[in-house]
Amino acid sequence: MQITAIEPRRKGLSALYIDGEFAMKLDTETLLAQRFDVGREIDDETLHECIRASDAKRCKDKALWLIGYRDHSRRELVDKLRRDYPEEVCEKAVDRLEELGLIDDSRFARRYTADLIHLKRLSERGVRQKLREKGIDRDLIDEIMDEFVIDEDDQIRAIIEKKYARSLSDEKGRRRCANALARLGFSYAGIKSVMAEYTEIEEY
């Protein structure tokens, strides 16, 4: 096979033409590093090596862009990268970021937990569920939850006062509020107790 053309494309990619036909887009820096020049003869093994190197470079670049936008857990980052790159490439890229200290599940989980409690006002059950969704290890979740004190009644009050205080005068509004609080992981007993502070109606 002979490289017959290399044409620049957007986002740091170049179109590779082999034997006069478009073959694929690869990372431009990788093509230069692999000395892919017009007129060069290459075999399948050389091409596949370049593809792997291109994927690794692009995957690492995307991982850096993602964590630059916001913090991620390891599993969350791998799952996003897998949409575009082979799993093995994604795992290696994330391994490297962990080695460099750029991602850390323990650090991420503590920051995320603080946001869930103080900004989202979730219950303990709700926080645990969100952490599991991010791929945080159960033992780490237990460790982190031991570090935080959650007054669930105060959490419920904060949510009611922010979103639902004006809608508790009718049954439909009370049910909507109670259902929303239940989805955040609060117990029915806790919801009922706090909502009673805002209305004389005990059943909803």
N, C-alpha and C positions, 0 to 999 in steps of 0.2 A: 504493500500500500504506500502511496505517495501523498504527502501533504501538498495540495495544489493551491491553497489560499487560506489566509487567516485574516478575518475582518473584525475590527473592534465593534463591540455592541455596548449597550448600556449596563450600568451597575458592575463595572469591572470585569465584564465577560467578553470573550471573543468567539466568533463563529469559526469552527474548524471545518475545512473542506478537504475531503480525501478522494483522490482519483476523480476530481472534477465535480463531486457532489457534496452537498452539505451533510456533515456527519453529526455535529452536536455543538453546544456552547460549553466552553470551559473557562475556568478562571484565568484571566490574562497573565497574572503574575506566575501562576503555575506553568503555563505554556512557555514563558520565557525561561523559567528555572529549569524546565525539562528540555530546553533547547529545541523546541518544536518550531522549525523554520520551514518556509516554503521550499519545496523541492526535496525535503528529507524523506527517506524511505523508513517506514516504521512497520513493526509487526503487531499482532494482537496483544501480546504481553506488554509491550511498551505503551500501547494506547491505553490498556486497562490500568496500568500503573499511573499514568497521567490522570486518568479519570478519578482514581482513588485519591490521589494527591489534591486534585481540584476540589473534590467533595470535602475532604478534610479541611482545606483552607476556607471554603465557603461556609462550612458548618461552624467552624470556630469563629469566623467573622460574625455570623448571625447570632451565635450565642453571646458574644460580647455586646452586640447591639441590643439584644433582649435584656441583658442584665444592666445595661446602661440606662435603659428606659425605666426599669423597676427591678427590685429584688425578686428572685425566684427560688423555689425549692429545687432540689436535684431532679426529682421525678417530673415536676412541672416543666422544667427546662428541656429534659430529654424528650418528653411527649411533644412539645412544640417543634423541636428540631426534626423529629421523626416524620413530620409531614413532608419534609423535603429531602431528607438524607437517610441512608441506611442506618439501622439501629447501632451497629458496631461503631460506625463513624461518630455517631452522636454520643455514645457512651465514652469514647476516647476523648472527645472534645470536652465533655463535662468533667471527666477525670482530671484533665489538665487544669481546668478552671478551679477545681477543688484543691489541687496541689498548690496553686498560686494564692489560695485563700479568697478567691473572687466569689465563690459561692460556698455557703455553709448552712446546712439545714438547721443546726442549733440556733445560730444567729437569726436566720430568716424566721424560724418558728416563733421566737420570742418577740420579735418586732411585729409579726403578723398577729400574734395573740393580743398584744397590747392594743393594736388598732381595732381588732374585733371587739374587745371589751370596752375601750374608751370612746371609740368613734361609732362603731356599728351597734354597740350596746347588746351584744349577744349573751345568751345564757352559757353556762359551762357546757351543757350538752351541745349547744350550737357551735361553740368554739371547737370542741373536740371533733365534731363532724367536719368543719371547715379544714382543720389541720389534716385529718385523714384524707380529704379530697386532694390536698396538696402533696400527698405521699409521705407525710411525716410518720416516722416510726412510733408505734404505740407506746413503747417505753419512754421515748423522748416526750411524747405528749403528756404522759403521767408526771414526768419530772417538771415540765413547764407549768402544768396546772397547779402543782404544789407551791409554785412561786407566786401565784396570783390569787388575790382574794376577790371574789365576785359576789356582791350583794345583789341578788337577783331581783329583789323587790325594788331597789333603787334603779336597776336597769329598766324594769318595766315602767316605772314612773317616768323616767327620762324619755322613753319612746312614746308613751301616751301624751306627755306634755308637748313633745315636738310634732307629733303627727295626728293624734286622734282626740285630743281633749275636747274639741268642738263637735265631734261626731258621736259623743256618748249619750246624747239626749234621746236617741231613738234606738229601737231594738236592732235595726239593720246596721247602724253604725257600731253598736256594741259588739255585734257578732263579727263584723269585719275586723275590728280591733283585736278581739280575742283570737280569731283565726290567724291574723298576722303575727301575733305574739307567740302562738303555738308553733308556727313555722320557724321561728327563731330559736326554738328549743325550750321554751319556758313551760313549766307544768301547768295543767289546768287549775290546780289548787292555788298556785302562786298568782296566776292571772286573775282568777276570781277574787282573791283576797285584795289585791291592789286596785282592781277596777272598782271594787266596792267603795273605795275612798273617793271616787269621782262620781258615783251615782248611787241613788238609793235602791236601784233595782238589783236584786241579788241573783236572779237567774237570767242568763242570756245564752 
